[in-house]
Amino acid sequence: MSLSSITSKDLLGRLQNAIYLEETGIALYTKHLANTLFFSGFSASKRLRMQEILALLASESKGHEAALYNVIEFVNSSGLDVYPREF
């Protein structure tokens, strides 16, 4: 295997790690920031805008998870064992 390729096992491991980060990291981060905003001293309108942005971040994260699951499904069903790193 050349340096410009990755095995399906390694690729699946990286994809699973990315899903873990999306599921836990983003959710934890947005929840923490939302709670922190309550005590922040920002005006109500600024807090509302920040909460909207955090909700958008959480929503986008769900889309990332779905895309990652689709790639995992593709890798599992492709029968290939080596992928180019640019894949």
N, C-alpha and C positions, 0 to 999 in steps of 0.2 A: 504494500500500500504506500503510495507516495504522500508527501506532505500536503499535497493539494486535494486529498480525499479524506473521507471519514467513514468508518464502518457504520452499519445500521445500528449496531448495539450502542456505539458511542453517540450517534445522532439521537437515538431514542432517549438515552440518558440525559442529554442536553435539553431535549424537548420537555421531558418530565420535570427537570429542574426549572425550566422557564414557566411551566404551568404552576408549579409549587409557588414560585415567586409571585405570579399573577394572583393566585388564589389567596395567599396569605399576606404577602408584603403590601400589596396595594390596598387591600381591605383594611389591614391594621393601620397603615399610614393615613388613609382617608378618615378612618374613625378617630384616630388620635388627633388629627388636625381639626376635625369637626368639633371635638370636645374642647380643644384648646381655644378655638375661636370664641367660645362662650365667655371665656375669661380674658379675652385679648384687649379689650378697650377700644376696638374698632367700632365705628358707627354701625348701626343696625343694617343700613344699606350695603356697607362694605362686607359685613359678615354674611349677609344673604348672597351677595355675588360670589364670595369665596366658597360658600356651601354649594352653590350651583356648579362652580368649576370642579369641586371635589366630586360631586355626583356625576359629572361628565367623565371625570377620570375613572371612577369606579365602573361606569357603563362601558367605556372604551376597553377597560381591562377584561370585562366579560367577553367582548368581541375578540380580544387577543387569545383568550383561553379557547374559544371555539375554533379559531384558526389553527392553533397549536394542536388541538385534538384532531382536526382534519389532516394535518401533516403526519401525525402519528399513525392515523388510519392508513394513509397512503403508503408510508414506509413499511408498515406491517403487511400490507397486501401486495406490495410491489414484487417481492421475491428477490430484490437486489440486496447485496450485502455491502456494497461500497458506493458512496455518493460523492460527487465533487463538492468541495467546500463552498463553492459559489451557489450550490443548490438552494 
